[in-house]
């Protein structure tokens, strides 16, 4: 009886050790730095979401808020603060915005938890009165699991400014 109990105890310990190794290894793998291919896949996905967020039509609240799912809660609140004064009483944009990327994204910073990059392009904004075209860039910070936009900022450039490259 004693040998059966000792074997059972050893088996339980082995199972616990095995579980600890499996979960410990998966935890380490989860914290491994992203490969260049992983980074590029994340950038492509987040870039598409950021471009979608700044492409909307005047008065189209559904089109504007469709991008919300790609943001963290704080990221969306931050983006709405930037849009303050440009949304009507119902939250619809008071102008039309179109951003077309014009080059490769530039990584500004990256860690295991987040990536921060810039997307150069052309921004066209219009309303019932006027239309303006800018040389521009989107600065995007994203992180989390799943990856979501934590911060999105539009930059407009004049002349030879390198901020939009």
LONU-794356 format. One line per 8 residues: their letters; for each residue z negated, y negated, x of N, C-alpha, C, CB. Coordinates in steps of 0.2 Angstrom, whole numbers, always signed. Glycine has a CB too. Layout:
// LONU-794356
A = Z:Y:X:Z:Y:X:Z:Y:X:Z:Y:X ~ ...
// end
This chain:
// LONU-794356
XXXXXXXX = +0:+6:+4:+0:+0:+0:+0:-6:+4:-6:+0:-5 ~ -4:-6:+10:-4:-12:+14:+3:-13:+17:-10:-11:+19 ~ +6:-8:+19:+13:-9:+23:+18:-12:+18:+15:-3:+26 ~ +17:-10:+11:+22:-13:+6:+20:-20:+5:+21:-9:+0 ~ +14:-22:+5:+12:-29:+4:+14:-33:+10:+4:-30:+3 ~ +13:-31:+16:+15:-34:+22:+23:-35:+22:+13:-30:+29 ~ +27:-30:+20:+34:-31:+20:+36:-36:+15:+37:-24:+19 ~ +33:-36:+9:+34:-41:+4:+33:-48:+7:+30:-39:-2
XXXXXXXX = +27:-49:+10:+25:-55:+13:+30:-57:+18:+18:-55:+16 ~ +33:-53:+22:+38:-54:+27:+44:-56:+24:+38:-49:+32 ~ +46:-53:+19:+52:-54:+15:+52:-61:+12:+54:-49:+10 ~ +46:-63:+9:+45:-69:+6:+46:-75:+11:+39:-70:+2 ~ +43:-74:+17:+43:-79:+22:+50:-79:+25:+38:-77:+28 ~ +54:-74:+25:+61:-74:+28:+65:-78:+23:+64:-67:+29 ~ +64:-77:+16:+67:-81:+11:+66:-88:+11:+66:-78:+4 ~ +60:-90:+12:+58:-97:+13:+61:-100:+19:+50:-98:+13
XXXXXXXX = +61:-96:+25:+64:-99:+31:+71:-100:+30:+62:-94:+37 ~ +74:-95:+27:+82:-95:+25:+83:-102:+21:+84:-89:+22 ~ +79:-103:+16:+80:-108:+11:+79:-115:+15:+76:-108:+5 ~ +74:-115:+19:+73:-121:+23:+79:-123:+28:+66:-120:+27 ~ +81:-117:+31:+87:-118:+36:+93:-121:+32:+89:-112:+39 ~ +95:-118:+26:+101:-119:+22:+100:-127:+20:+101:-115:+16 ~ +94:-129:+17:+93:-135:+14:+93:-140:+20:+87:-136:+10 ~ +90:-138:+25:+89:-143:+31:+96:-144:+34:+84:-140:+36
XXXXXXXX = +100:-139:+35:+107:-140:+38:+111:-144:+33:+110:-133:+39 ~ +111:-143:+27:+115:-147:+22:+113:-154:+22:+114:-144:+15 ~ +106:-155:+23:+104:-162:+24:+106:-165:+30:+96:-162:+24 ~ +107:-162:+35:+109:-164:+42:+117:-166:+41:+108:-160:+48 ~ +120:-161:+38:+128:-162:+36:+129:-168:+32:+131:-156:+33 ~ +125:-169:+27:+125:-175:+23:+125:-182:+27:+120:-175:+17 ~ +121:-181:+32:+120:-187:+36:+124:-188:+42:+113:-188:+38 ~ +129:-183:+43:+134:-184:+48:+138:-189:+47:+138:-177:+49
XXXXXXXX = +140:-193:+53:+144:-199:+52:+151:-196:+49:+145:-202:+59 ~ +154:-201:+45:+160:-199:+42:+166:-199:+47:+162:-204:+36 ~ +171:-194:+47:+176:-194:+51:+181:-199:+50:+180:-187:+51 ~ +186:-200:+54:+190:-206:+53:+194:-204:+47:+195:-206:+59 ~ +196:-198:+46:+200:-196:+40:+196:-198:+33:+202:-189:+40 ~ +189:-196:+34:+185:-198:+28:+184:-205:+27:+178:-195:+29 ~ +183:-209:+32:+183:-216:+32:+189:-219:+29:+182:-219:+39 ~ +195:-216:+31:+201:-219:+28:+202:-217:+20:+207:-216:+32
XXXXXXXX = +200:-211:+19:+200:-209:+12:+195:-214:+7:+198:-202:+11 ~ +189:-215:+10:+185:-219:+6:+187:-227:+6:+178:-220:+10 ~ +190:-229:+11:+193:-236:+11:+199:-236:+6:+196:-238:+18 ~ +203:-231:+6:+209:-231:+1:+206:-231:-6:+213:-225:+2 ~ +201:-227:-7:+199:-227:-14:+195:-233:-16:+194:-221:-15 ~ +191:-236:-12:+187:-242:-13:+192:-248:-14:+182:-243:-8 ~ +197:-248:-9:+202:-253:-9:+206:-254:-16:+207:-252:-3 ~ +208:-248:-18:+211:-248:-25:+206:-251:-30:+213:-241:-27
XXXXXXXX = +200:-249:-30:+195:-251:-35:+194:-259:-35:+189:-247:-34 ~ +194:-261:-28:+193:-268:-27:+199:-272:-30:+191:-270:-20 ~ +205:-270:-28:+211:-273:-31:+211:-273:-38:+217:-270:-28 ~ +209:-268:-41:+209:-267:-49:+204:-272:-51:+207:-260:-51 ~ +199:-273:-48:+194:-278:-50:+196:-285:-51:+187:-278:-46 ~ +200:-287:-46:+203:-294:-46:+210:-295:-49:+203:-296:-38 ~ +212:-290:-52:+218:-290:-56:+217:-290:-63:+223:-285:-54 ~ +217:-295:-67:+215:-296:-74:+219:-301:-77:+208:-297:-75
XXXXXXXX = +219:-301:-84:+223:-306:-88:+218:-311:-92:+228:-303:-93 ~ +220:-317:-92:+216:-322:-96:+215:-319:-103:+220:-328:-96 ~ +208:-319:-105:+206:-317:-112:+205:-310:-113:+211:-320:-117 ~ +207:-306:-108:+207:-298:-108:+200:-296:-106:+213:-295:-104 ~ +195:-296:-110:+188:-293:-108:+188:-286:-106:+183:-295:-113 ~ +192:-282:-110:+192:-275:-108:+195:-273:-102:+196:-271:-114 ~ +201:-277:-100:+204:-276:-94:+199:-278:-88:+211:-280:-93 ~ +196:-284:-89:+191:-286:-84:+185:-282:-83:+189:-293:-86
XXXXXXXX = +182:-279:-88:+176:-275:-87:+178:-268:-86:+172:-275:-94 ~ +184:-266:-86:+186:-259:-84:+184:-257:-77:+194:-258:-85 ~ +184:-262:-73:+182:-261:-66:+175:-260:-65:+184:-267:-62 ~ +171:-261:-69:+163:-261:-69:+161:-254:-66:+160:-262:-75 ~ +164:-249:-68:+162:-242:-66:+163:-241:-59:+167:-237:-70 ~ +167:-245:-55:+168:-244:-48:+163:-248:-44:+175:-246:-46 ~ +158:-251:-47:+153:-255:-44:+146:-252:-45:+153:-263:-47 ~ +141:-254:-40:+134:-252:-42:+132:-258:-47:+130:-253:-35
XXXXXXXX = +126:-256:-50:+124:-261:-55:+123:-268:-51:+117:-259:-57 ~ +120:-268:-45:+119:-275:-42:+125:-278:-40:+114:-274:-36 ~ +130:-273:-38:+137:-276:-36:+140:-279:-41:+141:-270:-33 ~ +140:-276:-47:+143:-279:-53:+140:-286:-55:+143:-275:-59 ~ +133:-286:-55:+130:-292:-56:+131:-298:-51:+122:-291:-56 ~ +132:-296:-45:+134:-301:-40:+141:-303:-41:+134:-297:-33 ~ +146:-299:-43:+153:-301:-44:+153:-306:-50:+157:-295:-46 ~ +149:-304:-56:+149:-309:-61:+146:-315:-60:+144:-305:-67
XXXXXXXX = +141:-316:-55:+139:-322:-53:+145:-326:-49:+133:-321:-47 ~ +149:-323:-45:+155:-326:-42:+160:-329:-48:+158:-322:-37 ~ +160:-325:-53:+165:-327:-59:+162:-332:-64:+167:-321:-62 ~ +155:-334:-63:+152:-339:-67:+156:-345:-67:+145:-340:-65 ~ +157:-347:-73:+161:-354:-74:+168:-352:-76:+160:-358:-68 ~ +170:-346:-75:+177:-344:-76:+178:-338:-81:+180:-341:-69 ~ +172:-337:-85:+172:-332:-90:+170:-336:-97:+167:-326:-89 ~ +174:-334:-102:+172:-337:-108:+165:-335:-111:+178:-336:-113
XXXXXXXX = +164:-337:-117:+157:-335:-120:+156:-328:-121:+156:-339:-127 ~ +162:-324:-122:+162:-317:-123:+162:-313:-117:+168:-315:-128 ~ +163:-316:-111:+164:-313:-105:+171:-311:-102:+160:-307:-105 ~ +176:-314:-106:+183:-313:-104:+185:-318:-99:+187:-313:-110 ~ +189:-317:-94:+191:-322:-89:+195:-327:-93:+195:-319:-84 ~ +194:-334:-90:+198:-339:-93:+204:-341:-89:+193:-346:-93 ~ +206:-336:-85:+213:-337:-81:+215:-330:-79:+211:-341:-74 ~ +221:-329:-77:+224:-323:-75:+224:-323:-67:+232:-322:-77
XXXXXXXX = +223:-317:-64:+222:-316:-57:+226:-310:-55:+215:-315:-55 ~ +230:-310:-50:+234:-305:-47:+233:-305:-39:+241:-305:-49 ~ +231:-299:-37:+230:-299:-29:+235:-293:-27:+223:-298:-27 ~ +239:-294:-22:+243:-289:-19:+242:-289:-12:+251:-291:-21 ~ +239:-283:-10:+238:-282:-3:+244:-282:+1:+235:-275:-2 ~ +244:-285:+8:+249:-286:+12:+249:-283:+19:+251:-293:+13 ~ +244:-279:+20:+243:-276:+26:+237:-271:+26:+242:-281:+31 ~ +236:-268:+32:+231:-263:+33:+224:-266:+32:+231:-259:+39
XXXXXXXX = +219:-262:+30:+212:-265:+29:+209:-265:+36:+208:-260:+24 ~ +205:-269:+37:+201:-270:+44:+194:-268:+43:+202:-277:+47 ~ +191:-263:+46:+184:-262:+46:+180:-267:+49:+183:-254:+48 ~ +176:-270:+46:+171:-275:+49:+165:-272:+51:+170:-281:+44 ~ +162:-267:+48:+156:-263:+49:+156:-257:+46:+150:-268:+48 ~ +153:-252:+49:+152:-245:+45:+146:-242:+48:+158:-241:+47 ~ +142:-239:+43:+137:-234:+45:+138:-228:+41:+130:-238:+44 ~ +133:-223:+41:+133:-217:+37:+132:-219:+30:+128:-212:+39
XXXXXXXX = +129:-225:+28:+128:-226:+21:+132:-231:+18:+121:-229:+21 ~ +136:-235:+22:+140:-240:+19:+146:-242:+24:+137:-247:+18 ~ +151:-245:+21:+157:-247:+25:+159:-254:+22:+163:-242:+24 ~ +161:-258:+27:+162:-265:+25:+169:-267:+28:+157:-270:+28 ~ +174:-269:+24:+181:-270:+26:+184:-276:+23:+185:-264:+26 ~ +190:-278:+26:+193:-284:+23:+201:-281:+22:+194:-290:+28 ~ +203:-284:+16:+210:-282:+14:+214:-288:+13:+210:-278:+7 ~ +219:-289:+18:+223:-295:+17:+228:-295:+12:+227:-297:+24
XXXXXXXX = +230:-301:+9:+235:-301:+4:+237:-307:+1:+233:-296:-2 ~ +240:-307:-5:+242:-313:-8:+238:-314:-15:+250:-314:-9 ~ +235:-319:-17:+232:-320:-23:+235:-325:-27:+224:-322:-22 ~ +237:-323:-33:+240:-328:-38:+235:-329:-44:+247:-326:-40 ~ +233:-335:-45:+229:-337:-51:+233:-342:-55:+222:-339:-49 ~ +232:-340:-62:+236:-345:-67:+232:-345:-73:+243:-342:-68 ~ +233:-351:-77:+230:-351:-84:+236:-355:-88:+223:-356:-84 ~ +234:-357:-93:+239:-361:-98:+242:-367:-95:+236:-362:-104
XXXXXXXX = +239:-370:-90:+241:-376:-87:+244:-376:-80:+235:-381:-86 ~ +242:-371:-76:+244:-371:-69:+245:-364:-66:+240:-375:-65 ~ +248:-363:-60:+248:-357:-57:+248:-359:-49:+255:-353:-58 ~ +244:-355:-46:+243:-356:-39:+243:-350:-35:+236:-360:-37 ~ +246:-350:-29:+247:-344:-25:+243:-346:-18:+254:-342:-23 ~ +239:-341:-16:+235:-342:-10:+237:-336:-5:+228:-342:-12 ~ +236:-337:+1:+235:-332:+6:+228:-330:+6:+238:-334:+14 ~ +226:-324:+5:+219:-322:+3:+217:-316:+6:+218:-322:-4
XXXXXXXX = +211:-314:+6:+208:-307:+8:+203:-306:+3:+206:-307:+15 ~ +202:-299:+2:+196:-297:-1:+191:-294:+4:+197:-291:-6 ~ +185:-296:+4:+180:-293:+8:+176:-288:+4:+175:-298:+12 ~ +175:-282:+6:+172:-277:+1:+167:-273:+5:+178:-272:-1 ~ +161:-272:+2:+156:-268:+5:+155:-262:+0:+149:-272:+7 ~ +155:-256:+2:+154:-251:-2:+149:-245:+1:+160:-247:-4 ~ +146:-242:-3:+141:-236:-1:+139:-232:-7:+136:-239:+3 ~ +134:-227:-5:+131:-223:-10:+135:-217:-11:+131:-227:-17
XXXXXXXX = +133:-213:-15:+136:-206:-17:+135:-205:-24:+132:-200:-13 ~ +141:-206:-28:+148:-208:-26:+148:-215:-23:+153:-206:-31 ~ +153:-216:-19:+154:-222:-16:+156:-227:-22:+159:-222:-11 ~ +152:-233:-22:+154:-238:-26:+154:-245:-23:+148:-238:-32 ~ +157:-250:-26:+157:-257:-23:+150:-260:-23:+162:-261:-26 ~ +147:-262:-18:+141:-266:-18:+142:-273:-17:+137:-263:-12 ~ +147:-275:-15:+149:-283:-14:+156:-283:-14:+145:-286:-8 ~ +159:-288:-17:+166:-290:-17:+167:-297:-17:+170:-287:-23
XXXXXXXX = +170:-300:-12:+171:-307:-11:+179:-309:-10:+167:-310:-6 ~ +181:-314:-13:+188:-316:-12:+188:-322:-7:+192:-318:-19 ~ +192:-322:-2:+193:-327:+2:+200:-330:+2:+191:-325:+10 ~ +200:-336:+2:+207:-340:+2:+208:-343:+9:+208:-345:-4 ~ +214:-343:+12:+215:-346:+18:+220:-351:+18:+217:-340:+23 ~ +219:-356:+23:+224:-361:+24:+226:-361:+31:+220:-368:+22 ~ +233:-362:+31:+236:-363:+38:+235:-356:+42:+232:-368:+42 ~ +233:-356:+48:+233:-350:+52:+227:-347:+53:+236:-352:+59
XXXXX = +222:-348:+48:+216:-345:+48:+216:-337:+48:+212:-347:+41 ~ +212:-335:+53:+212:-327:+54:+208:-324:+49:+210:-326:+61 ~ +204:-327:+44:+200:-324:+40:+204:-320:+35:+196:-329:+36 ~ +210:-321:+34:+214:-317:+29:+218:-312:+32:+218:-322:+25 ~ +217:-310:+38:+220:-305:+42:+217:-298:+42:+222:-307:+49
// end
